[in-house]
Amino acid sequence: MVDLSRGSANAADLLPKEISDEIWAAVQEASAVMALSRQISLPGPGLTIPVITGDAAADWTAETAHAKVSRATLDKKLMTPYKLTVLEPFSKEFRRDLPGVYAELARRLPNAIAKKFDATVFGSSAPGSNFDVIGGATAVALAPHASDVKKNTYAGLVSAITTVAGNDGSLDGWALSSAAKGLLLGQVDTTGRPLLLDSIINGSAVPQLMGERVAYTKGVYASGTPNTVGFAGEWASAVYGIVNGIEIEVSDQATIIDGTTELEVDVTPSSGTATGTVDVPNVVSLWGTGMFAIKVTAEIGFVVRNVNRFVKLTDATRA
């Protein structure tokens, strides 16, 4: 019998609620999407979110004349939650030092959830319907031109703002990778003075860019030609929802599948030779091996009002 329920042995003692809350807080801190977007509570079946697509318009009215009638226009977006999980086995010897387990969880597992969530949002493949991704946003190059000083990184940042504005949006945040940070800190003006001098002097990250907040995430980087190093846009129109926070399940009685092994098989018994391969699950008995496993689950949804209010930042050379 496979037992992965929350009633598994030692679950309550190993991971009390305050530890689960601490892990969820760490997920939110590690995710650029969560740091920049607005959070809502999301029921399991999903949610219909009203979206204002146009505002009522005022007009000048002459004395005794009837006021102009105007109405806002509305649309709706559906948000559906999808399950994001990570399952990690440990030896029971590792559990002897409980503070060490907690510290390891707080350091590692939240980053796995946050990185995958961010990579999905910034990618082109959603886990299902009613979950928005912004990987198809307009690309803006940031690397400076080798000989034309007007085609510099600063011009690229301005281009990001104007591109968002051209789609009736207002850029209010930047999600950057470490590669983008390095690119920005390396830029200088025509006299050789760093564009982001304050950040270099203080030895800190770039907290603001063009007056707007910055969040860092490994999930935003995607290798390619060119590489994707960040995203920017109207985060006020982006919403993520979670169902019941984060769930932590622990078991030392379960059987888990740890990948697969490719085996040769004889698909024609009469020949007596192996002529094909099959993938066989690697089944591990936690009880039999003296191990336990921790499964972290978060049900998350994400939608944006309009993907055109975002831009994709690349390390391509400004043209």
Helices and strands as residue ranges (DSSP letters): H 11-14, H 17-30, H 32-36, E 38-41, E 47-54, E 73-79, E 82-91, H 92-95, H 98-121, E 138-143, H 153-166, E 173-176, H 178-185, H 197-202, E 208-209, E 212-216, G 218-220, E 228-233, G 235-237, E 238-251, E 255-265, E 276-285, H 286-289, E 291-304, G 307-309, E 310-317
